[in-house]
Amino acid sequence: MAGLTAMAVAAVAFLAYQASASAPAPAQLAADSRTPAKAPTAAATDKPKKPRKDPITLPEGSGKGERVVYSLDERRVWLVDAKNKITQSFTVMPSTVSPKPGSYAVTSRTATVLGSDGVQIEHVVRFAVAKDVAVGFSAAVDGSTPSPDPAKKTGGIRMKRTDADALWAFASIGAKVVVVP
């Protein structure tokens, strides 16, 4: 009987660890509640806006210093070093739930997990909560980047596996993420 109890306690501890690893930090939840109620979003069903002349250059208002910049309208991510030099830029497929424009910090990372859409994903880098959904970058293990099902609330911003490798190496816990329209 003691062995069964020990196994049950271990199972509960493991599940508690998994839940805490994917939960946003309390400071992030407080910051999310202070952001304006009406802000532009870019759901996956929206078409990207007309791109700027040079989509590789950083958008205005994306800040300074080392950061990840995510443009909702352009569906693009830039990795920017401490000297404001772009080290990498790539396109992404947004989720059905998008964060509001603003400055965030990476709150958790998971090497591999089953996504909320049922797809096995890797290099999950979470940085926001929107509409009670954790939002973060990831790549499908099978390499796919399909449009998400608009009927589901998902927060996974998908990218190619090679791009996810670069973002995973760049954005550790606490790294700055700037979301722009």
N, C-alpha and C positions, 0 to 999 in steps of 0.2 A: 504494500500500500504506500509506503514511504517513497518508493521509486516512481510510482504514478504521480504522486504529489509533486515530486521534484521535476518531473517532465512537464507537468502542467505549469509550474512556476517558470520554467525555462522558456516554454512556448509564449507565455504572456510577456515575459521580459523581452523576447525577440520581437514580438509584435509592437510593443511599446517603443522599442528602439527604431523600428521601421517608420512608425508614425511620427516620431520626433525628428527623424532625419528629413522628412519631406515637409514638415510644418514650417511656415515662415516665422521669422524672429518676431517677438512682440513689438520691437521698435519699428519693424517694417509695417506691421498691421496698423500701428498708430499713425505712421506716416501716410499710409494709404487712406486712412479716414480723414486726413486733412487736405487731400487733393480735391480740386474743384469737382462738383458733381457733373458738370457738362464739359466734356472734352472730346475732341475728335477721336474716333477709333477706326481701325481698319480690320474688319472681319475678313475671313478668308474668302467670302463670297463677293466682297467688293473688288472691283478691278483696280489695279495700280493706277495712280494718277500719272499724268504725262510726266515722263522723267525730265530732270534738269538737263542742261546741255552736257554736263560732265558728271555722270552719276558716281564716278569714283572719288570726286572731291567730297569733303565733309559738308554736311548741311549746316546752314547757319543755326546758331543757338545750341550747338551740340557740346559746348563746354571746352575745357582745357585740361591738359594733363592726361595721364594714363586712364583709359576708359574703353568700354564697349559702347558703340553708338548704334541704335536700332531705329531705322526710319519706318514708320507705319505705312506712309504713302508709297515709298519706293520699294518696300519689301527688301531692304538691304541692311546688312550689318557691316560696320567698320571696326577693326581692332586698332586702337590708337595708343602709341607708346607715350612715355612721360615727356618727350620732346615734341608732342603733337604731330608725330609722323605716323601716317597710316602704314601699318605692317601687313594688313590683309583686309580685303573687302569682298563680300560675296552676297548673293541673293538668297532669300529664305522664303518659306511658305508660312504665312501667319496662321495662327490658330483661330478658332471661332470666337474666342474671348481675348481682347487685347488690353494691355495696360494703358493707362492714361499717360500722355506726355509728361515727362519729369525725370528726376534723378533718383536712381535706386541703387541698391547694393546687392551683390550676390549673397543669398541667404542660405542656400544649400546646394549640394552637388551629389549626384548619384551616378555611379559608373554604368550600371545597366539595370533596367526595370521594365515592367510591362506598362506601356502608356495607357492613359485613360480611354484611348480609342481602341485598345486591344492589340496594338502593335508593339513588338519588342523594340525598345529604344536604348540608346547608349549616350554617354556624355551629357547627362541632364544637368543644366546649370539654371537653377531657379533664382528669380530676382524680384518677383512681384506677386500680388494677389489681386485679382480683378473679378468682381461678381462671384466671390467665394470660390474662385478657381486659382490654383497655383499656376503662375505663368513662368515659362523658362524655355531655353534653347535646348534642342536635342536633335539626334539623327536616328532614323530607323535603321536597325541592324541590317535589314535587307536592302538598304540604300535608296528606298523609295521616298518621294516627297509629294504624295498626292494631295489634292485639296481635301481638307477635313470635311466630315459630314456636318452640314450646317444645322442639323437637328440636335447635335450633341454639343455640350459645353466643354470645350477642351482648351488648354492653355499652352500646348506644345508648339513652339515656333520651330519648324523643321528645316533642316539644311542637309547638304551632302555630308557624307561621313568624313571626308577630308577636311571640310570646313569645321565640322564639329570637333575634330581632333585639335585643330588650331585654337578654337575658342576654349576648349577644355584646358589646354595648356596655358592659355592667357588669363582666364578669369577664375581666380580662386575665391574662396569665401571672403566677402567684404569688398571685392572688386567693384568699381563704379560702373553702372550701366545707365546710359542716358537714352531715353526714348523721346524721339521727336516726331512731329506729325508727318 
